[in-house]
Amino acid sequence: MNKKTKSDDATQHPSARIGANPSYLNRELSQLAFNRRVLAQAEDRHIPLLERLRYLCIVSNNLDEFFEVRIASLLANSQIDGAEPPALVAALERTSVECHQIVDRQYAILNQTILPQLSANGVHLLRHSDRNEEQRAWVKTFFDQEIRPLLTPIGLDPAHPFPQVVNKSLNFIVEMAGKDAFGRSTSIAIIKAPRVLPRVIKLPDVMSPNGSSFCLLSSIIHAHIGELFSGRQLLAYSQFRVTRNSDLWVDEEEVKNLRQALQSELQSRQFGVAVRLEVARTCPPHLSQFLLDQFGIAANRLYAVDGPVNMVRLSEMVDQISNPGLRFPSFAPGLPPHLQLDNGNDIFEQLKQKDVLLHHPFQSFQPVVDFVRSAAFDHNVVAIKQTIYRTGMNSDLMEALIVGAQRGKEVTVVVELMARFDEEANINWADKLERAGAQVVYGVVGLKTHAKLSLVIRRERNKDKDGNGELRYYAHLGTGNYHPTTTKLYTDFGLLTSNQKLAIEVNEVFMHLTSLTKPKKMDYLWLAPFLLQKEIIRAIHNEAEIARQGRPARIVAKMNALLDESVIRALYDASADGVKIELIVRGACALRPGVPGLSENIHVRSIIGRFLEHSRIYYFRNNLQHDVYLASADWMNRNLFRRVEVAFPVHDKTLKRRVINEGLTPYLKDNTNAWSLGSDGNWHKNKPHRRQKQYGAQRHLMLALGALSPTQSSNK
């Protein structure tokens, strides 16, 4: 039987998964609860209006991916295994109810709060009924000149079957009375909005003397849709949008070139199995049903919304408004005071003196780019090795790797082609790197390479008897991606080090990834899928043993998601033994805290703020050894067994103290952006006690690390 690689979010039936056991919380509902917390940001009146609108767009984007991956995976399982078991039906129904509630609330916030308040501040999103005569005339001209020539209405009949509809694209369904040009009673037409057209159109400033005015593409097409069907009476019409399964499948045993296989598979992603239908709230039920039938979607996955079906596109409007009063205060990431990157200072000489810990986005990611760029131009550097999971379409770091290869360095890049929704960008970079002379590999088939590693090997002085210099290793290890955009929006730690023992183990990881040989025993790095879960559980059991001996024991861990059942069981056991456990989990959490006899010593909180919390930090008190690990991995089964991940220790006492004081302590003190998880599975927003000052972790770090001046500060 052929093995296939697909999304590492693939799951079993709910009856065999976390969530069926009352000791664990349901993954899907926990993931949706995270979106509830993001949605609460859009309701927070202390947050600037444009940022509140952006949070609404983030919720839309998150729900898109939830349907494309999680719901699609549940539905795919039922197709693979035959009849849907009761547990699967129940899981889908619960998530459906929750998704509908979130979407209804989302549009209510948009229409009742955000848009009216934006209008009061001079930012107008105009529907056809809102536009004055001058604006309507401009829109009419824009439609005639820029939109209509690109539209191709399809009247449905046996010669014009229902067209292919691209994933998450904007479309329209039209119902007409009368007969067509050939005397036939064709009644339904479909219009696809070309993807080259902007979804948000800004009107000329002269038409908005008191601010800025915008129109949605959907609104413009609605206003002029009758012009596309001359001689026909329009009975009804509606915009619609279909979300499809976006997992990619690759046959491991048959495929000979993963990149070529993925390039082919990417073509079909846009037309995967339909899993959700969005229509306008005014869409007549019979037209909605017609679309449901065409796409084979169940009625409970129909979303009739009061506004644009592609709300995520409103982020285009956010990006076009320059009013600083409607945004978060700007900030300037700083640098560690002892790190000097100007005036020709050699970053490698500085790393010989002291390791550098960077805390993004409060501190700049530029030193990491300079680390690779310096290696590319340094005549002493003989090799550069790099993992790439997400890097985006434009990347100075990737350009530096290309320069290094062109200058004769041995450049090896492990590109993860299966990084969901970044496959195309990664394929493009892989092609450019190969053409520059770099050695490009794609990790291990069946496992995603998610570790964040960069290695530079230099030949330095101290000539040996043969006249050759000795090889010295320099490394960067991080918790986040080498991506120019997310490094400004996600909180992450990165370590630049010349610690030879640690850096040599980084090289062993690269040797493992390229040669596919079993990695050597490592004293510093915890490597998945081999030892990471075992080491985490060992450290948890060690704290439990300390507690059983009557000594203080404590675990603090920060991550994006906590879902691995074995790790959760170990935490439950440690709690029963008296270990004090504090978990900071941004997203999905299957652990149920505060249950007497099971988890009464465990507290779980989540921070939702200006930046996306992305750092993975594991802290174990260990009899005052204060073990601190930074990692690329969450405590999820996929990270521990279906990905190549690395957790690395922070040994330097000063840097270890920084990780604790910046990455953990402020988040445990946060009473502004923190949510606590109850034993019932519900999240509750934390608020300052009477006479207690507001304290936001991210704001504190921006001030403490010099990214934000006190005059710019805000509790958010």
C-alpha positions as a printed Julia matrix, in Angstrom:
716×3 Matrix{Float64}:
   0.0    0.0     0.0
   1.36   3.4    -0.96
   2.1    5.84    1.82
   1.03   9.41    1.36
   2.17  12.65    2.9
  -0.46  15.23    3.69
  -0.99  18.0     6.17
   0.44  17.18    9.58
  -2.88  18.34   11.0
  -4.51  15.15    9.77
  -6.45  13.55   12.55
  -8.22  10.41   13.65
 -11.9   10.18   14.35
 -12.94  12.22   17.39
 -13.76   9.02   19.29
 -10.04   8.18   19.25
  -8.82  11.71   19.85
  -8.33  14.1    22.71
 -11.7   15.58   23.53
 -13.59  12.29   23.72
 -12.04  11.74   27.17
 -13.55  14.13   29.78
 -10.06  14.73   31.18
  -9.18  16.52   27.96
 -10.71  19.45   26.13
 -11.81  19.18   22.51
  -9.17  20.44   20.08
 -11.52  22.06   17.57
 -13.54  23.89   20.22
 -10.36  25.02   21.94
  -9.05  26.35   18.63
 -12.31  28.25   18.1
 -12.09  29.61   21.63
  -8.81  31.22   20.59
 -10.71  33.01   17.82
 -13.22  34.18   20.43
 -10.34  35.77   22.3
  -9.09  37.47   19.14
 -12.63  38.63   18.43
 -12.73  40.22   21.88
  -9.86  42.47   20.78
 -12.12  43.88   18.07
 -14.63  44.8    20.77
 -12.1   46.45   23.07
 -12.72  50.21   22.97
  -9.18  50.88   24.26
  -7.72  49.54   21.01
  -7.44  51.92   18.0
 -10.23  51.49   15.45
  -8.17  50.32   12.49
  -6.48  47.73   14.68
  -9.9   46.51   15.8
 -10.86  46.1    12.16
  -7.61  44.22   11.56
  -8.52  41.82   14.38
 -11.82  41.11   12.61
  -9.83  40.31    9.47
  -7.53  38.04   11.47
 -10.55  36.12   12.75
 -11.75  35.68    9.17
  -8.35  34.46    8.07
  -8.17  32.05   11.0
 -11.61  30.65   10.22
 -10.64  30.21    6.58
  -7.71  28.05    7.6
  -9.83  26.24   10.2
 -12.21  25.12    7.46
  -9.48  24.48    4.89
  -7.57  22.23    7.28
  -9.38  21.09   10.42
 -12.94  20.73    9.12
 -11.65  19.41    5.8
  -9.63  16.8     7.7
 -12.63  15.64    9.73
 -14.74  15.36    6.6
 -11.98  13.55    4.71
 -11.76  10.95    7.46
 -15.43  10.16    7.15
 -14.97   9.65    3.4
 -11.95   7.4     3.9
 -13.55   5.22    6.56
 -17.07   5.11    5.16
 -20.11   6.02    7.24
 -19.68   8.88    9.68
 -19.5    7.6    13.27
 -21.64   9.37   15.89
 -18.58  10.99   17.5
 -17.59  12.62   14.21
 -21.12  13.86   13.57
 -21.24  15.32   17.09
 -17.83  17.01   16.67
 -18.85  18.6    13.38
 -22.14  19.8    14.83
 -20.48  21.38   17.87
 -17.95  23.19   15.75
 -20.68  24.29   13.34
 -22.71  25.91   16.11
 -19.65  27.68   17.48
 -18.49  28.87   14.05
 -21.91  30.33   13.25
 -21.96  32.2    16.55
 -18.48  33.62   15.96
 -19.34  34.73   12.41
 -22.62  36.34   13.49
 -20.85  38.24   16.24
 -18.06  39.23   13.88
 -20.41  40.91   11.4
 -22.41  42.52   14.2
 -19.23  44.16   15.48
 -18.33  45.28   11.96
 -21.71  46.81   11.15
 -22.79  48.14   14.54
 -19.5   49.37   15.95
 -16.41  49.44   13.74
 -17.79  50.94   10.51
 -19.94  53.62   12.21
 -17.02  54.69   14.41
 -14.64  54.72   11.46
 -17.12  56.89    9.57
 -17.22  59.29   12.52
 -13.43  59.48   12.2
 -13.49  60.22    8.47
 -13.06  56.72    7.09
 -16.08  55.72    5.0
 -16.87  52.35    3.48
 -19.65  53.28    1.08
 -22.43  51.03   -0.08
 -24.38  52.01   -3.18
 -27.08  53.69   -1.09
 -24.44  55.72    0.76
 -22.81  57.2    -2.35
 -23.79  60.67   -3.6
 -24.35  61.47   -7.28
 -20.74  62.48   -7.92
 -19.45  59.32   -6.27
 -21.93  57.14   -8.16
 -20.83  58.69  -11.43
 -17.17  57.97  -10.62
 -18.0   54.39   -9.62
 -19.97  53.92  -12.86
 -17.0   55.06  -14.91
 -14.68  52.83  -12.91
 -16.98  49.87  -13.51
 -17.22  50.51  -17.24
 -13.49  51.03  -17.74
 -11.83  48.74  -15.2
 -14.26  46.01  -14.18
 -16.79  45.2   -16.88
 -14.19  44.34  -19.57
 -12.78  41.65  -17.27
 -16.09  40.0   -16.33
 -17.38  36.89  -18.07
 -20.96  36.08  -17.0
 -21.81  32.4   -17.54
 -25.46  31.64  -18.28
 -26.03  28.05  -17.2
 -27.34  25.54  -19.73
 -26.12  22.15  -21.02
 -23.45  23.88  -23.11
 -22.45  26.17  -20.26
 -22.17  23.97  -17.15
 -21.53  25.34  -13.69
 -18.0   26.8   -13.85
 -15.02  25.84  -11.73
 -14.95  28.13   -8.7
 -11.56  28.84   -7.16
 -11.01  28.43   -3.42
 -12.0   31.56   -1.45
 -12.65  33.61   -4.59
 -15.41  36.21   -4.93
 -18.33  35.16   -7.15
 -21.94  36.11   -7.87
 -25.07  34.1    -8.6
 -27.86  35.76  -10.56
 -31.45  34.61  -11.1
 -33.3   36.06  -14.1
 -36.8   36.04  -15.57
 -37.7   36.05  -19.25
 -35.89  34.4   -22.11
 -32.32  34.68  -23.34
 -31.23  35.85  -26.76
 -32.07  32.45  -28.21
 -35.56  32.3   -26.76
 -34.7   29.85  -24.0
 -35.67  30.14  -20.35
 -32.16  30.02  -18.85
 -32.6   31.45  -15.39
 -29.25  31.16  -13.54
 -25.93  32.85  -14.29
 -22.6   32.86  -12.48
 -20.09  35.72  -12.47
 -16.54  35.24  -11.25
 -14.75  38.35  -10.0
 -11.27  38.38  -11.6
  -8.55  37.9    -9.0
  -6.46  40.69  -10.58
  -8.99  43.29   -9.42
  -8.55  44.94   -6.02
 -11.29  44.05   -3.55
 -11.2   47.52   -1.94
 -11.23  50.62   -4.16
 -10.31  54.05   -2.81
 -12.28  56.98   -4.24
 -10.4   60.14   -5.25
  -9.63  62.47   -2.34
 -11.64  65.28   -3.92
 -14.75  63.17   -3.35
 -13.9   62.76    0.32
 -13.18  66.25    1.64
 -13.68  65.13    5.24
 -11.58  61.96    5.14
 -11.19  58.87    2.96
 -13.89  56.94    1.12
 -13.75  53.37   -0.12
 -15.98  50.98   -2.04
 -15.85  47.22   -2.12
 -15.55  45.52   -5.48
 -18.58  43.42   -4.55
 -20.61  46.59   -3.94
 -19.64  48.04   -7.32
 -20.53  44.85   -9.19
 -23.82  44.6    -7.29
 -24.73  48.15   -8.26
 -24.19  47.47  -11.97
 -24.92  43.78  -12.29
 -28.09  44.43  -14.3
 -25.99  45.97  -17.09
 -24.43  42.57  -17.7
 -27.79  41.03  -18.65
 -29.5   43.46  -21.0
 -33.08  42.51  -21.83
 -33.45  40.26  -18.81
 -35.27  40.94  -15.56
 -33.14  40.25  -12.5
 -35.12  38.46   -9.8
 -32.33  38.0    -7.26
 -28.56  37.97   -6.97
 -25.94  37.42   -4.31
 -22.23  37.31   -3.83
 -20.85  33.96   -2.7
 -17.56  32.37   -1.69
 -16.54  28.73   -1.36
 -13.86  27.4     0.97
 -12.14  24.2    -0.12
  -9.94  21.5     1.37
  -6.41  22.89    1.0
  -4.33  19.94    2.18
  -1.76  18.67   -0.27
  -1.19  14.96   -0.84
   2.05  13.51   -2.15
   2.69   9.82   -2.78
   5.93   9.07   -0.92
   6.72   5.82   -2.69
   5.95   6.96   -6.22
   7.21  10.53   -6.27
  10.77  10.98   -7.51
  11.02  14.75   -7.2
   9.1   16.35   -4.35
   9.35  19.85   -5.79
   7.9   18.82   -9.13
   5.16  16.82   -7.42
   4.2   19.79   -5.27
   4.17  22.19   -8.2
   1.64  19.9    -9.85
  -0.35  19.46   -6.65
  -0.53  23.21   -6.04
  -2.55  23.55   -9.23
  -5.29  21.37   -7.77
  -5.38  23.02   -4.33
  -7.67  25.74   -5.65
 -10.26  23.12   -6.56
 -10.27  20.78   -3.57
 -13.42  19.42   -1.97
 -15.78  22.25   -0.97
 -16.28  22.5     2.81
 -18.02  25.86    3.38
 -20.32  28.22    1.47
 -20.69  31.92    2.3
 -23.47  34.01    0.78
 -25.01  37.4     1.42
 -27.76  37.42    4.03
 -30.19  38.61    1.34
 -29.56  35.56   -0.82
 -32.9   33.74   -1.36
 -32.98  30.26    0.22
 -33.52  28.51   -3.11
 -30.37  30.07   -4.56
 -28.39  29.11   -1.48
 -29.68  25.56   -1.81
 -28.79  25.53   -5.49
 -25.19  26.43   -4.6
 -25.08  23.89   -1.75
 -26.17  21.2    -4.17
 -23.63  22.24   -6.79
 -20.76  22.05   -4.31
 -22.01  19.1    -2.25
 -21.99  21.06    1.01
 -24.24  20.26    3.97
 -26.71  22.95    5.05
 -25.01  23.5     8.42
 -21.91  24.74    6.58
 -23.82  27.57    4.91
 -23.0   31.05    6.26
 -25.34  33.89    5.29
 -23.49  37.06    6.3
 -24.45  40.7     6.63
 -21.58  42.17    4.67
 -18.77  41.12    2.36
 -18.3   37.36    2.16
 -14.55  37.92    2.05
 -14.18  40.1     5.14
 -10.47  39.3     5.34
 -10.02  41.59    2.3
 -10.94  44.62    4.44
  -7.31  44.53    5.57
  -6.61  46.2     2.2
  -8.53  49.23    3.46
  -6.64  49.22    6.75
  -3.35  49.32    4.84
  -4.42  52.34    2.78
  -5.29  54.64    5.7
  -2.46  56.71    7.13
  -4.22  58.27   10.15
  -1.83  57.42   13.04
  -4.54  58.11   15.63
  -6.42  55.04   14.41
  -3.43  52.72   14.75
  -1.15  51.36   17.43
   1.77  53.69   18.17
   4.72  53.03   15.9
   7.74  51.39   17.48
  11.41  50.98   16.64
  13.0   47.64   17.56
  16.26  48.06   19.39
  19.49  46.09   19.67
  21.31  44.59   22.65
  23.56  47.41   23.93
  26.78  45.41   23.54
  26.09  44.4    19.92
  27.63  46.82   17.42
  26.82  46.22   13.77
  28.09  49.47   12.23
  31.54  50.87   11.42
  32.8   47.55   10.14
  32.45  45.68   13.42
  32.9   41.95   12.93
  29.84  40.08   14.22
  31.88  36.88   14.57
  34.48  38.57   16.77
  31.67  39.89   18.94
  30.12  36.44   19.25
  33.46  35.08   20.42
  33.19  37.42   23.36
  29.56  36.87   24.25
  26.43  35.1    23.03
  23.61  37.36   21.86
  19.96  36.81   22.78
  17.42  38.62   20.62
  13.79  39.08   21.66
  11.63  39.91   18.65
   9.85  42.12   17.73
  10.97  44.27   20.65
  14.51  43.81   19.36
  15.42  43.85   15.71
  15.79  40.77   13.54
  18.46  42.6    11.54
  21.4   41.0    13.43
  20.28  37.61   12.14
  20.23  38.9     8.56
  23.63  40.53    9.13
  24.94  37.25   10.54
  24.18  35.47    7.25
  25.13  38.43    5.05
  28.48  38.81    6.84
  29.1   35.12    6.28
  28.35  35.52    2.58
  31.06  38.19    2.18
  33.6   36.97    4.77
  36.55  35.35    2.97
  37.19  33.17    6.05
  33.74  31.55    5.88
  33.76  28.21    4.1
  30.2   27.01    4.67
  26.71  28.29    5.49
  23.82  26.01    6.39
  20.24  27.14    6.85
  16.75  25.76    7.47
  13.84  27.53    5.84
  10.22  26.94    6.86
   8.57  30.27    6.09
  10.48  33.15    4.55
   8.04  35.01    2.27
   8.37  36.22   -1.3
  10.92  38.93   -0.44
  13.77  38.11    1.9
  17.14  39.79    2.44
  18.3   36.67    4.24
  17.58  34.45    1.24
  19.3   36.93   -1.05
  22.36  36.76    1.25
  22.4   32.97    0.93
  22.33  33.34   -2.86
  25.26  35.77   -2.7
  27.15  33.34   -0.49
  26.66  30.54   -3.01
  27.71  32.81   -5.88
  30.88  33.76   -3.97
  31.92  30.14   -3.65
  30.75  29.28   -0.14
  29.41  25.8     0.5
  25.78  26.82    1.01
  23.33  24.15    2.11
  19.68  25.06    2.55
  17.0   22.73    3.91
  13.8   24.12    2.41
  10.49  22.82    3.76
   8.35  22.58    0.67
   5.3   21.42    2.66
   5.01  24.58    4.79
   1.3   25.13    4.37
   0.38  28.14    2.2
   4.08  28.97    1.73
   4.78  26.12   -0.69
   4.93  28.34   -3.77
   7.3   30.89   -2.22
   9.58  28.13   -0.94
   9.64  26.39   -4.32
  10.64  29.68   -5.96
  13.47  30.23   -3.47
  14.65  26.63   -3.87
  14.91  27.2    -7.62
  16.84  30.47   -7.21
  19.22  28.92   -4.67
  19.96  25.95   -6.9
  20.66  28.21   -9.87
  23.11  30.15   -7.68
  24.97  26.95   -6.84
  23.58  26.15   -3.4
  22.87  22.61   -2.3
  19.12  22.46   -1.69
  17.39  19.56    0.04
  13.82  19.23    1.19
  14.25  17.63    4.59
  12.71  14.24    5.24
   9.69  13.02    3.27
   6.83  12.47    5.69
   8.25  14.93    8.24
   8.17  18.71    8.08
  11.48  20.4     8.9
  10.28  23.02   11.36
  13.53  23.62   13.27
  14.91  27.18   13.05
  18.66  26.84   12.54
  21.45  28.72   10.82
  25.11  27.67   10.91
  28.29  29.37    9.74
  31.65  27.57    9.57
  34.8   29.72    9.4
  38.43  28.8     8.96
  40.25  30.95   11.47
  43.81  31.61   12.61
  45.92  29.39   14.87
  47.46  27.57   11.95
  48.05  23.88   12.41
  51.21  22.16   11.31
  49.84  21.78    7.78
  49.25  25.5     7.48
  45.47  25.27    7.65
  43.38  27.28   10.05
  41.03  25.57   12.46
  37.31  25.38   11.74
  35.1   27.33   14.12
  31.31  27.11   14.26
  28.77  29.91   14.78
  25.03  29.31   15.0
  21.67  30.97   15.24
  18.84  29.01   16.87
  15.35  30.44   17.13
  11.75  29.89   18.09
  10.35  31.65   14.99
  10.63  31.74   11.23
  13.19  33.55    9.09
  10.42  35.74    7.69
  10.83  39.52    7.28
   7.17  40.28    8.07
   6.42  37.94   10.94
   9.61  38.93   12.76
   7.95  42.34   13.22
   4.61  40.93   14.35
   5.39  37.71   16.26
   7.13  37.43   19.63
  10.11  35.1    19.34
  13.56  34.5    20.81
  16.73  33.9    18.85
  20.19  32.95   20.12
  23.39  33.83   18.26
  26.2   31.75   19.72
  29.8   30.69   19.25
  29.47  27.93   21.86
  31.34  25.22   19.98
  29.67  22.24   21.62
  26.2   23.6    20.89
  27.05  24.73   17.35
  28.64  21.38   16.48
  25.39  19.69   17.47
  23.55  22.08   15.14
  25.85  20.81   12.4
  24.9   17.25   13.37
  21.25  18.14   12.76
  22.13  19.36    9.28
  24.13  16.2     8.63
  21.09  14.18    9.69
  18.76  16.13    7.41
  20.96  15.85    4.34
  22.34  12.32    4.75
  19.23  10.81    6.4
  21.52   8.96    8.83
  20.6    8.54   12.47
  21.81  11.57   14.43
  24.56  11.11   16.99
  23.77  11.28   20.68
  23.38  14.91   21.66
  24.12  16.47   25.03
  22.52  19.84   24.38
  19.81  19.7    21.72
  16.48  17.9    22.12
  15.67  16.71   18.62
  12.27  15.6    17.33
  11.06  13.11   16.25
  13.65  11.12   18.21
  14.02  12.46   21.75
  12.11  15.71   22.19
   8.96  14.24   23.71
  10.97  11.85   25.9
  13.14  14.68   27.21
  10.13  16.87   27.96
   8.43  14.05   29.86
  11.7   13.19   31.62
  12.04  16.8    32.82
   8.41  16.8    34.0
   8.93  13.51   35.87
  12.1   14.93   37.43
  10.12  17.85   38.87
   7.52  15.36   40.17
  10.26  13.37   41.91
  11.59  16.55   43.52
   8.08  17.38   44.74
   7.62  13.87   46.16
  10.79  14.45   48.18
   9.13  17.46   49.78
  11.13  20.12   47.95
   9.76  23.01   45.87
   9.09  22.02   42.27
   7.9   24.26   39.46
   7.3   24.15   35.73
   6.53  27.16   33.54
   6.01  26.62   29.82
   4.98  28.96   27.04
   3.8   27.7    23.65
   1.25  28.13   20.88
  -0.68  24.92   21.52
  -0.79  22.07   24.04
  -2.37  18.91   22.62
  -0.01  15.96   23.08
  -1.79  13.45   25.32
   1.36  11.86   26.77
   2.76  15.24   27.82
  -0.6   16.22   29.31
  -0.75  12.98   31.31
   2.75  13.67   32.64
   1.65  17.16   33.68
  -1.43  15.73   35.41
   0.77  13.26   37.32
   3.21  16.01   38.29
   0.34  18.17   39.52
  -0.9   15.32   41.71
   2.61  15.05   43.16
   2.58  18.74   44.1
   4.46  20.42   41.24
   3.31  23.99   40.67
   2.68  24.29   36.94
   1.98  27.5    35.05
   1.26  27.27   31.35
   1.01  30.13   28.87
  -0.77  28.71   25.84
  -1.76  31.11   23.09
  -4.11  28.87   21.13
  -5.59  25.39   21.44
  -5.17  23.67   24.8
  -6.53  20.18   25.52
  -5.36  20.15   29.14
  -8.15  20.78   31.64
  -6.68  22.77   34.57
  -7.85  23.16   38.16
  -9.63  19.81   38.5
  -9.31  18.49   42.09
  -7.22  15.35   42.22
  -6.19  15.71   38.58
  -4.82  19.16   37.79
  -5.44  21.37   40.81
  -1.84  22.67   40.71
  -2.0   23.63   37.05
  -2.94  27.09   35.83
  -3.35  27.95   32.15
  -3.43  31.44   30.67
  -3.39  32.94   27.19
  -2.1   36.34   26.11
  -3.82  38.07   23.19
  -2.26  41.42   22.4
  -0.76  43.59   19.72
   1.74  40.91   18.71
   1.12  37.24   18.06
   2.67  35.26   20.9
   4.93  32.72   19.19
   7.8   31.95   21.59
   8.22  28.42   22.89
   9.9   28.39   26.31
  10.27  25.45   28.7
  11.34  26.2    32.29
  12.03  23.58   34.98
  13.12  24.7    38.47
  15.18  21.5    38.95
  16.47  22.15   42.48
  17.42  25.75   41.61
  19.27  24.71   38.44
  16.61  26.74   36.61
  16.75  24.8    33.35
  15.6   26.96   30.43
  14.99  25.68   26.91
  13.89  27.63   23.84
  12.28  25.63   21.06
  10.67  25.57   17.65
   8.11  23.03   18.88
   4.74  23.27   20.57
   3.6   20.4    22.77
   1.59  18.79   20.01
   1.81  15.27   18.61
   2.61  16.64   15.15
   5.57  18.67   16.47
   6.94  15.88   18.6
   6.62  13.02   16.09
   5.86  14.31   12.59
   8.28  17.21   12.38
  11.98  17.82   12.73
  12.13  20.18   15.7
  14.86  21.43   18.02
  14.76  22.6    21.62
  18.0   24.18   22.81
  19.24  25.16   26.28
  20.18  28.64   27.42
  23.25  28.14   29.62
  24.58  31.66   30.09
  23.16  32.83   33.43
  22.56  36.39   32.24
  20.73  35.28   29.13
  18.8   32.65   31.08
  17.65  35.37   33.46
  16.58  37.45   30.48
  14.44  34.64   29.06
  12.7   34.22   32.41
  12.32  37.95   33.04
  11.17  38.78   29.52
   9.56  35.61   28.22
   7.73  34.27   31.27
   7.41  36.59   34.29
   5.67  39.51   32.51
   3.12  37.13   30.99
   2.34  35.64   34.38
   1.79  39.17   35.75
  -0.32  40.43   32.81
  -3.77  41.59   33.94
  -4.71  43.45   30.75
  -4.38  41.04   27.83
  -4.46  37.75   29.73
  -7.2   35.12   29.76
  -7.43  32.24   32.23
  -8.74  28.79   31.39
 -11.26  27.29   33.82
 -11.76  23.63   34.61
 -15.04  23.83   32.65
 -13.1   24.64   29.47
 -14.2   28.29   29.35
 -11.8   31.2    29.12
 -12.2   34.29   31.31
 -10.57  37.68   30.72
  -8.3   38.75   33.57
  -8.85  42.2    35.04
  -6.83  44.22   37.56
  -7.97  43.89   41.15
  -9.18  47.01   42.94
  -6.32  49.53   43.25
  -4.09  47.29   41.14
  -2.39  48.98   38.21
  -2.95  47.71   34.71
  -0.02  45.67   33.5
   0.37  44.49   29.93
   3.31  42.18   29.19
   3.88  43.36   25.64
   3.68  47.03   26.54
   6.08  46.43   29.43
   8.57  44.74   27.11
   8.33  47.47   24.48
   9.2   50.04   27.14
  11.83  47.92   28.9
  13.65  47.05   25.67
  13.43  50.56   24.26
  11.12  49.87   21.34
   8.49  52.33   22.6
   8.93  55.62   24.39
   6.8   56.31   27.51
   4.95  59.09   25.64
   3.84  56.53   23.02
   2.8   53.93   25.57
  -0.62  52.44   25.84
  -1.95  49.76   28.11
  -2.53  47.7    25.0
